[in-house]
Every structure is written in structure tokens, then in C-alpha cells.
Amino acid sequence: MTMNRFLAFLTVVVLTFNAQAQDTFSIIAVDPDTGQVGSAGATCVFGIPGGSLADIITKIIPGKGGVNSQAYVCIPNVNLNNAIEQMELGLSPEEIIDWLLNNDACSSQSFNPEYRQYGIADLDSEGLPRSAGWTGSLADDYKEDRQGPTYSVQGNILLDQSIIDNMEANFNNTSGTLADKLMAALQGANVAGADARCLPQGTSSAIAYLRVYGPDDDPEEPMVDLEAEPDVGVEPIDVLQDLYDDFLSIRENELEQSLTLYPNPAGEVLNIAASNGIVINSLQVYDLSGKLVIDLQGRQDSMLIQSLHHLNSGLYFARVNTSKGLWTKQFLKK
């Protein structure tokens, strides 16, 4: 489809979308415990040049950090590409924002950064999380960016502030993997008209995506890469949730085949071993009341608890955080 026909189509369906405007709400985040970096977002556009919303608005350096660039972006998104280059050169999120404001490279709206919106999160040289954001005064209302220690949430053309509030609250109040938290953040925007342009359709948006990289992933092969295709009147965040649930089911089977806990029942020693290239990032053991009784960190192929003498006899749950997701196994302490 040519750009002119693309714009004509959007006009017909009464979407006030500028050819350079992409995305409405998104989140970029890092997990300092696992080194994972991920992004999720959605927009009310029934057609994306090039086909993938994620490819247009987000770029990630596995094990390091990522950038989301939205609101009147150029296609290809030159400012996004430049931001990632600056991250590779070692600039912090705040420094990257400053660099982008002084070096806007998008011809949309006359190279004016006041039309842009950015969210950045990374891990510094010591593995500590950092974040920064920018919302230009000329981006479309309602607009806001908001940061926490490990994330940046941003949106424009929003229904109201509650969209950012709900996304942030869901991210912070969800336990599990980074992908779990990002999916929950998107569910916080699962209301009709979250992107105000989709209110007549009764959906939050038209397209939604989730992309997460492990620290050792190839840039072309993220560990999670899901995108819900547009379908008028169908909620894309619900479709994405179904895709994610299917992904988790497949991943659970993979983990069950690749991880081993032994002996079970355990005496004074407990082993957890991984195969098929899976790396163990951490191990926590909980008793039946949910109390944490063992917490081990460190990336390795196996973990050995050499002494369980301080544990009473009974049932426990081992929670293993791996490069492929979470695996939980019940065991008996003799």
C-alpha cells in the first residue's frame, strides 16, 4: 500500500492519525536481577508501514537497555536509531534524552523535538537500573511520561491520566518475570478509548506488542516477541494476552523438560540442574506459609544447596528464575 492510499484509508475510518505519528502508550523496562530488557505498547492505527509496531517504536540492546520513541516519528525512526547508537557509546538515559533534544533528525514537524516522546531504561556498568523520559509540549494530549527505578511509561493521545496510572500500578504490583510485569502493564490500559482515537471502536487500541530480550539473546531473536494484529472491534490487548498465555504454556513444557530438582525427598543437599542452554539466574525456596527461607543469586548452569539442616521437615517450593522464565517445583524435606 502506498503512503497516500494508507493516509486515505485512515481518513475513511475517521482516525486522526498523522503519517509520522506512531504509538500512544508504551513501557520500556529492565530487570537488574536477570539482565532482561523489554518493551510493550499499543496504538490505534489500523495499518503500520512495514507491518510491525515494535520495530518502529522500540529498540533494545540485550543485557544493556532500550529506548521507546513515539509521537510524530519518522519512518524509519531515525531518532530511535540515533538514541540506540548513543546508548552503545555509553551515554546514560538522561544524557541520551539531552542528546536527542539537541540533535533531532526527523523531518516531521521541521526537526522540532517538542513533537516527540521518549522513554529509556538501562543498566549501568554495575548492573544498576536507570531511566529517563521526555514528552514534548506539542505532542497530542493527554500526554505524559513517568519513570520508576527500572522503567519508563509514556503515552500520548490518551483518554486521560488514569491510563498511565494503571499501567504503572500494574507493573509495580505484579510479581513474576519482566514479561509478566510488562503484560500486566498493558492490561492496565485495557479500557475503551485508552488511545482516544479507538473510543468509537470500543477498544483500547488496534495493535499491541510485547518484546523481551534475555541478556545473551541475539538482537534478531528476542526470547518473547508477540504482536496482536489489528481487527476492527477486537481488543488487541486481549488477543496479546492469549498469545502470551500460549507462549507461557509452551515455555513451561520446555522448562519442565530442561530442569531437574533432586533428590526429592531431600535430606541435607538439594540440587537443581539445567540443560538445553538454559541458565539459572536465581533460586528462592519458600515454605508453605510463603516465607522465604533460601535465596541464592548468580548465573550458572546448576545450583547446589549444600545444607538444609535449618529447615524443618515438610513441603517446600523452589522458585527458579531462568533465562527462559520461571520454573516452580515442590519438594519434600525429610
N, C-alpha and C positions, 0 to 999 in steps of 0.2 A: 504494500500500500504506500503511495506517495505521501509526503508530508501534507500537501494540500488536501488530498482526499481524507487523510487522517483527521485534519482540523475540521473539515466539513462534517465528518461523521460525529465528532464530538459536539459540534454545534447543533446537529439534528437531535441528539439525545439530551440537549439542553444542559450540558456541563460547561461551566465557565472555566475552562482549563486552558491556560496558556501553553503553547507548544514547548516552552522551556521549563514549565513548572512541573516538578515531579515530587511525589510523596506528600503525605500530610502528617502522619505520625509514625515515629520510629524510636528505637532504642539501640544503643551500642554499649557493650559491656565486656568486662574481663573478669576472670576468676583467678585470683592470685594463688589459690591452693592447687589448682590443676594446670594453670597456664593457658586455659581455654579463652578464646575470644569469640564473641558472637554478636549478631545483629538481627533485628526483626523489625518489620514495618508494614505499612499498608497505605493504599491510596485509592481514591475514587476516580480511576481512569480506565475506561473500557478499551484498552489497547495501549501497548507500550512499544515504542520503536526499539527494535532489537529483541523484544519478547520477554526480557527478564527485568523486573523492577529492582531486584537485589543488585544486578550487575550495574545498574545506572546510579544507584544512590549509596552503595556501600563498598568499601574496600578494606581488607583485613590482612595484616602481616601475622601469620601463625606464631603464637608464642610471644608476641610483642603488643599488638594493639590494632585498633581500627578507627575508621572515620565514616560517618554518615554525612552526606551532602545533599540538601534538598531545598526546594523553593526557588523557582526560576533558574534551574540548572541548564547548562548546555548539554547537548548530546552529540558526541561523547562528553562526559563530565570532566572537563579539563581541570577545574578547581579540585575535584576529588583526587584525580591522578597526581596533581601537584602536592596535595596535602600528604599523600602516602609517601611521596618522594622525600618530603621534609621529615616525616617520621623515620624513614630509613636512615636519614642523615643524623638522627639523634635528637631532634627538637622535641620538647615537651608538648602536651596538648595545648597549653596556654600559648606557647611560642608558635605553634602551628596556626592557631587562630589569628594571632597578630600578623604572621607572615601572609596569610590568605587575605586579610583586610588590606594589606599594603600591596598585594600582587594579584588582584582579581584578574582572571584570564578568560572570563566568559563574556562573549559579545552580547549576550542577553542583557537588556537594560543598561547598555553602554558601560560595561565593566564596573557596575556600581555594586559594591558588596552589601549595601543596605537592603538589597532584594534577597540575600542569601540566608540560609540557615545551616548550621553545622553542629554536630555532636561528635566528640572524640573521647576515647578511653584507651589507656595503655598501661603497661607495666614498666617501671623504670629499671635501671641496671641492677637494682637489688630485688626486683620482683614485687615492688610495692605499687599499688594501683594509683592512677591519676586520671582526672577527667576535666573536660572543659567544653563550653558550648558558645554559640553565637546565634542571635536572631536579629536580623536587620530590621530597621524601622519600617521599611517598605514591603516586607513580606506580608502576606494576606492574613487578616485577623480571623479567628482568635489565634494568636501565636504565642509560643513560649518555649524556652529550653530550660531544663532543670537537671542539675548534677547531684550525684552522690559519690561516695568514695570510689566505686567501681563502675559507674555507669553515667550515661547522659541520655535523657529522654527529651525529645523535641517534636513539635508539631506546628502546623500552620493550616489555615482554613478549617479550624476545629469548631465543633459545636460550642464548646466553652472550656473553661479551666478544668472541669471535672475529668476530662479525658486524660490530661497529664497527671492529675491527682491519682486517678485509679490505676494508671499504668505503673506509676512509681510505687504505690502501695502494694500492688500485686507482686511486683518484682521483689520488694523488700520482705514481704511476708510469706514467700514461697520457699520451702526447703527443697533440696534436690540438686540436680545438675544445673549448669548455666543454661542449657537448652530448656529445662523445665521452667526456670525463672523467666526467661525471655518469652516463652509461650504464654505463661501466666500474665506477663505484662501486656501482651497483645489482647488477651481476653478482657483486660481492664478497659479496653476501648471498644468492646463488642456491644455497642449500642447504636441504634439507628441514627445516622447523621453525625457519627463521630468525625468523619470527614463531611462537612456540612453539605457538600455537593451531592452526597449519596442519600440525603434525607428523603427525597421523592421516591427512591428505590426501596426504602425501608431497611437498608443495610448500613453497616459501618463504613464500608469501602467497597472496592471492586476487586482488588488484588491484594494478597497478603503473602509474606515470605518469612522464613526462618532459616538462618545460616550460622553454623558454629564450626570453628576450627579447633582441633587439638594442637598442642604446642609443636608437634612433629609432623603435622599434616602438610602434604603438598598444597601449594596455593590453588591448584586447579582441582583439588579433591577434598573439600571440607567433610568433616565427619557427619554433619547434618546439613542438608541442602534441599529445602522443601519450598514450594511455591504453589498457591492456590490460583487456578486460572479464573478469569472473570466470567461471570454468568449472571445476567441481569436478574435481580430479585433474590439471589442466593448469597447468603452470608459467607464471605471468604474466610473469615477467622474460624468459623465452624468447620469449613472444609479443611483448612490447615490443621486444626486440632485433630480431625480424623486421620489426616496423613501422618501427623506426629504420633498418634496412638498406634498406628500400624507400624511405624518405624520402631517404636519402643518395643513392640511385641517381637519383631524380628531380631532386634538387638538383644533382648532378654534371652532369646533362644541361643544366640551366638555366645553370650557371656556364660550361660549355663554349660555350654559345651567346652568353654575355654578356661574356666576357673575351677579349681578344686580346693576344698577345705577338708583337712584330715589331721589326726584321726577324729572320728566322731562316733561315739563319745570321746571327749578329750580328757587327758589326765593333766600332766604338768606342762605339756607342749602342744601348741596348735600351729599348723602350717597352712598357708594359703599360697597356691601356686597358679601362675597364669601361662597360657600358651597362645599360639596363633598371632603373635606380635602384640598382644595386649599388655599394657604396662599398668602396674598398680601404683596409684598416686597416694593413697592413704587408706587406713583401716581404723574403723571405730567398732568397739564392742559395747553393746547395751544389755542391761538386764531386763527382766520382764516389766519392770516399772518404768522403763525408758531412761534410766540413769546411765550416763556414760561411764564405763569402768576401764576402758582401754582406748588410747588414742595414739596411733602411730602414723608418722608422716615420712615421705621420701619416695621418690620414683624408683621402682625396681620391679623385677620380674616375679618376685615372691616375697612373702613376709613370714617371719617365724616369731611367734610369741613363745619365748623360752621358759616362761614361768607363769602359771595360772594359779599359784598357791594362794593368792589373796582372794580368789573368787570362791564363793560358796557353791556347793553342788546345786545344779539346776539348769534350766534352759537359758540360753543367751542368743543374741542376734549379732552377727558380724555384718557390718556395712562397709563394703569395699568400693572405693571410688577409683575407677579405672579410666584409661584413655578412651574407652568405648562406652562409658556410662557407669551407672551404679548397679551393684550386684549385692543382694542381701541373702544371707544364709543362716538358718537356725542351727545351733549345735548344743550338745549336752555336755556340761562339765560334771565329771564323775565325782 
